[in-house]
Amino acid sequence: MQIGIDSFAATMPDPATGVAVSGADRMEALLLEVETADRVGLDSFGIGEHHRAEFLDASPAVILAAAAARTQQIRLTSAVTVLSAADPVRVFQDFATVDLISRGRAEIVVGRGSFVESYPLFGLELQDYDELFVEKLGLLLELRESPEVTWSGRFRPPLTGQGVFPRPHQDEIPIWVGVGGTPESFARAGALGLPLMVAIIGGTFERFRPLVDLYREAGRRAGHDPDSLKVGVHAMGFVGETDEAARDSFFPGWAQMMSGVSRERGFAPPSRRQFDAMCGPGGAFLIGSPQTVADKLIATNDELGGLARVTFQMSSAALETAGMQRSIELLGTEVAPVVRSALAD
């Protein structure tokens, strides 16, 4: 199992003081987090894509390019690229460039996005939510196969064999499909034979097993090698010296972020009781001491039939740089070795 971190480059005020750092300072802190993850041997670092005031990740490829120049081994990926609202040609060019800078460490996780601001921002109709993604994913996969593509569709001007450059350093940039809880999305990814990244931000891990099985069955029916049908999980995660310390560190920022989302969507406001339940043995938060988190990762791997990658969404913690770096260090030096050893047996 690969273990990594995903960040939305959140720039929220401190929940206790109301003070927010500047965008430039937050970006520098984020790049330091990527450097730390690389230094302690974590496998991947992903940058999300949002077009909202509380996040700085509107251009993930730009952030990843900066991270590529400051790291040596870690895989660098989007988390996710909102492909429905993007031009697949530019997405391919951007990530091919990151791949060149990083000498072959770029990956793309594509999805439709859980927020919808990008659709009106780029002149797209929300009613075309699914059709946009299907068409653009098809084009992106063609561009990965060949620099010269003849293609036409509804949402982009046709291509008539023009060259799309640069080409990446890798023979083939990995493209994952990021999904939530829609069965059709799991089946589509399986039919295409693409690796799957499942965003699990609440509830339990085990309730996603039928959907993961649907993905694997769709891939089998399409004739894909079962070993190529990789499953990853993106979840809220944070490592502290103790369970209590980890929860106390993560909760204020998580509650602040989720309160805003709940107001927008008409949900009940988050509570500490709800949060603690998610951190418990049956919940889908990977938050606690190194041993607690390692045990939960091993159990989750079993519940979902084997995982290729798990990424920790840490940016909800709203901590100072030193606190975030310490959590990343614990994940890389104390959690990852235990998990890798247990799953190698």
N, C-alpha and C positions, 0 to 999 in steps of 0.2 A: 504494500500500500504506500503510495506517495502521500506526503502530508505537506500542505501549503497554507497560504494566507490569502484572503481576498480583502480588498479595501475599496470603499466608496469615496475615499478622500473627504470624509465628513468634516465640516468646519462649523460645528455647533458651539455656542457659548458654553463655558464651564457651568454645569448644573448648579453648583454651589454659589459661585460668585457672579455669574452672568457675563463674565469677561470672555471675549473671543480673541484668538490670535489672528494675525493678519493672514491673508491667503498665501503670501509668499512664505511666511514662517510655517504654516501648515504643510505646504508642499515640501519644504526642506525636511520637515519631520517625517513625512511619508517616505521620502527617498532614503532617509536614515533607517527607517523600518525595513525597507527592501534590502539595504546593505546588511543589516543585522541578520535577516532571514537567510541571506546567502552565506554569511559567515558561519552560522550555526548548522548549516547543512540541510535546511528545508528544501523541498523539491520544487515548489512553485510559488509565484506571487502574482495575483490577479488584480486588475483594476477594473472597476465597474464603469458604467456609463449612465449618467443622469444629466438632466438639464434643469436643475433646480438650485435655488439659492444656497441650500445647506450642504451641497456637494460641489467638489472642485474637479470632478472627473468627466467633464463634457468631452474631452479629447483623450481617451485612454491611451491611444498609440503614442501620443506625444510624451505622456508620463512614462510609459514603458521604454521609450527610446532613451530618456534620461536615465532610467534605472539600468538599462542595458550597458551604458557607458561606465556604470559604477559597480557592476557585479561581474562574477566570473562563471558561476555554475548554474544558478537557479533558473528554472523555466519561467518565462514571462508571458502572461496571457491576459486576455480581456475577461471580464466577469460580470456582465456579458456585454458584447457588442450588440446594440439594438439594431439588428440588420434590417428589420422592416422599415426603418426610417433612414437608412443609409444607402449610399451607392456602392454596390458590391465591387465595382472597379476600384474606387478609392479605398475601400476597406482592404482589398487585396494588396494594393500598392503600399498602403501605410504599414501593414504587418509584414510585408516582404522587406520593407526598409528596416523595421525593428529587427527582423531576422538577420539581416546583413550586419547591423551594428552589434548584435549579440552573438554573431557567428553560430546561428542555428538554434537559438533557444526560444523562439517565438511560437505561440499558439493562439488560437482564436476560439472563444466560446461564443456562439451566436444564439440570440434569442429574440423574443418579441418585446421584452421589457415589462416590468410590473407597474411602472408609471407611464403615463401616456403623453407627457408634455412635448415629446419630440415629434409627434404626429402633426399637430397644427403648426409647430415651429418650422417644420420643413415642408409645409403645404400638402400634407397627406391626410386622407380621410380615415378616421378611426374605424369606419365600417369595413375597410379593406384590411383590417388587422392581420387576419390569417393569410389571405391571398398574397399580400405583400411579402410575408415571410417565405412562403413556399416558392414564389417566383425568384426572389433574390437569393435564397439559399441555392437553388438550382444553378443560377448564374455563377455564384461564388465557387461552387464545386467545379464547374467547367473551367473557370479561370485558373484554378489550382492545377488542372490537368494540362493546360496548354496556354501559351502566351497569345495565340491567335484564335479567336472564337467568333463564330458566326451564330448570332442569337437575336431573337426578338421576343418582346413581351409587352405587357400592359403598362408597366410603371416606369419604364426607362427607355430612352432611345435605343434603337437596335445597334448591334455590333456587326460589322461586315468584314471581319478578319483583321481589324487593326491590332497591332501589337500592344499588349498590356505589360508594362515593365515598371520597376525592376523585377527580376525573378528572385526568389528567396535563396538563402544559403543552403537550407535543407532541401532535399529532393521534394519533400511534400510537407507543407505546414499542417500540423494537426488541427483539425476543425472539429470541435465538440458542439453538441446541441444542448443548450441550457433549457431546462423545462421546469414547470411548477407542478400542477396536479392534473393536467388535462390528458386523459388516456390517448387521444389522437396524437399528441405530441410525442409520447413515448413510442407508440407504434410507428410513427413516421421516422424517427431516428433509427429504430431497429431495421426498418425496411431499407434505409439508405446505408446501413452498416457503419454509422458514425458513432463515436463514443458519446456517452450521455452524461451530462452534469445536472443533478437533481438538486434544486433549491429547496431545502427543508428548513423553514424558519419558525415552525411551531408544531404542536401536536407530538407525535411519536415517529420514530424512524420506521418501526415495523409496519405501520399502516401503508407505507409506500412499496412494500414487497410485491403486492399484486401488480402494481404498475411496472416495476422493474422486471417482473416475470413476463409481462406483456411485451416489453421492449425486447427481451431476449428471445421470446417466441417469434416475434415479427422478424427479427434478424435471422433466426434459423430457417423460417419459411422462405425468406428471400435468398437463402443459400450462402449466407455469410459465415465465415469461420467463427465459432463461439468465442475463441480467444481474442478476436478483434472487437467484440462487443463489450467494451469497457464501460464501467459504471463509476461515476464519481458523485460525491455529495458535498454540497455547500451548506454550511450550518453556522449558526451563531456559536462562537467559541472564544474562550479566554482561559489562560492558565495563570494561577496565582500560587503563592507559597502554601496556602491552605484553601479548603473549599470556601470557607467564610470570606477570606480575603478576596478570592476571585469573584465571588458573587457581589460583594460590596463594591468592588472596583468597577464591575461591568454594569450593574443595575442603573445607576443614575443616568448615564448616557443612553442606554437602551430605552429607558422609560421616557426620556425626553424625545428621542427619535420616534418611538412608537406612539406617543401621545399626539404628535402632529399628524401622523398617518391615520390614526384612529379618528381624529376630528374630521379629516378630509373625507373619509369613507363611511362615516356614521357608525363606527364600531365603539364598543365599550372601552373606556380608557384602560391602559395596562395597570396591573397591580403587582406589588411585591409577592403576594401569595401565588399569583399566576407564574411569575418569573421563577420563584423557587421550585415550583412544580416542574417547570421545563428543565431546570438544572438537575432534578432528581433522577433516579435510575430509569424511570420510564419516559422521561422527557427528551426533547430533541435538541437541547442545548449542550454543547461540549464545554462546560464551564466548571472549573474546580481545580483541585490540586493536581500535580502531575500524575499521581497514581490514579485518581478518580477519572481524569480525562483519558488516560491510557486504557483503563479497564472499559470505559464506555466506547472507545474507538474499536476495540477488539470485539465487543458485543455487537456493535453496529455492523461490523464487517460480516459477522455470522448471520445477523437478522436479514441482511440484504443479499446474501448469497455470494459475497466476495466483492470488494471494492478496489478499484484501481487508484483512486485518489480521494482524499477528504481535504476540503479547504475551510479554514476558520475565518468567518466574517467577524473581524475584531474591531473595525472602525467605529462601532457603536459605543465603545468604552469611554470615549471622550477624555482620555487620560493625557497627562503630560508625556513628553517624549520618553523620558526615562522609564516611566511605568509601562508604556507600550513595549519598549525594547526589552525590558525584563521579562514580560510575558512571552515574547517571541523567543528569547533565549531559553526559557523553561520548556517551551514547545519543542525546540530543536535539540536541546541537550538532554532532557529528562523524559519527555513523552515519546518522541519519535524513536529513539533506540529501543525502548521497551516494546513498542508496537511492532517494529520491524522484526525484532527477535522472536516475539510470540507468533507472528504470522509466518515466519520462515520455518518453524518446526513442522 
